[in-house]
Amino acid sequence: MTQLHPEIEPAERYVHIGDIALHVAEWPGDGPPLVLVHGWGVSWQVWSSVAPHLQKDFRVIAFDLRGHGRSGRIKDDHERVTWAEDTARLIEKLAPNGAAVVGHSLGGWVSLTLPSVAPGLATKIVAEDPYTGPNSLVGDRARGDNARRFRPDPEAVEAATSIAPLVKSISEQNPQYAPALVERLATMQFRMDPGLIRGRGTRSEPERSFDEAFSKIDCPVLLMHGNPEKGGIMDDTEANRVAGLIPQVEVVNWPHTGHNMHIARNFDFVKVVRRFLKN
């Protein structure tokens, strides 16, 4: 995996979207806007190995979802759809004519739900191994070699006054992780809303609510999924089922890659995304 080019650091700022402020990182470019949406429990930094390369063709915008990173915290009545609504309001502020959207995992669900929340706002969508509801294999990820073998402890996160104890915990549970990766994960965990770790915003929803949203997608979609045996959360059956709900869809399967496709194969990921968005 390549590292972030040090000469291409994003500009960071807060963007107020109403009831909260979202922490945004932007790589300015001359191309059309491209919004990157991260998965559960991390932050915009997970895009660090692909964003500088996408900057060559796009104005790249990444941000911390509510309850993650340095963005505002969730509320007691938080619902999953709030993340899609937040994303819509952010795009309306930064790219009022619409933007392409790339989402990973939870962010993949956000990107696929965006058209039902704000029709016409997403020009194209790339959903990378997205969470799609009850049929997702989220609970099976521990068996994969790309799976995260730890679950944030809300009490430990709340008690931590620095990332040091979290670094110790993560490294003990994941001795195969490089120190730089451990520190990055600990930092993301340290900044995460403990209320979200406790399960708020993950209420059970009927499958039809997901399917109704997917059937309302009004732009071309690239649906990417990896191998469940390597940590992926979408198998062939679910990929085909979801693809059948989307009017304009292309499905790509990477059988040798797990859940974090943009990290494990960042150069290939950039090529595939660029091809889809520019055609």
Buried (B, 14 or more C-beta within 10 A) or exposed (E): EEEBEEEEEBEEEBBEBEEBBBBBBBBEBEBBBBBBBBBBBBBBBBBBBBBBBBBBBBBBBBBBBBBBBBBBBBBEEBBBBBBBBBBBBBBBBBBEEBBBBBBBBBBBBBBBBBBBBBEEBBBBBBBBBBBBBEBBBBEBBEEBEBBBBBEBBBEBBEEBEEBEBBBEBBBEEBEEBEEEBBBBBBBBBBBBBBBBBEEBBBEEEEEEEBBEBBBBBBBBBBBBBBBBEBBBBBBEEBBEBBBEBBEEBBBBBBEEBBBBBBBBBBEEBBEBBBEBBEE
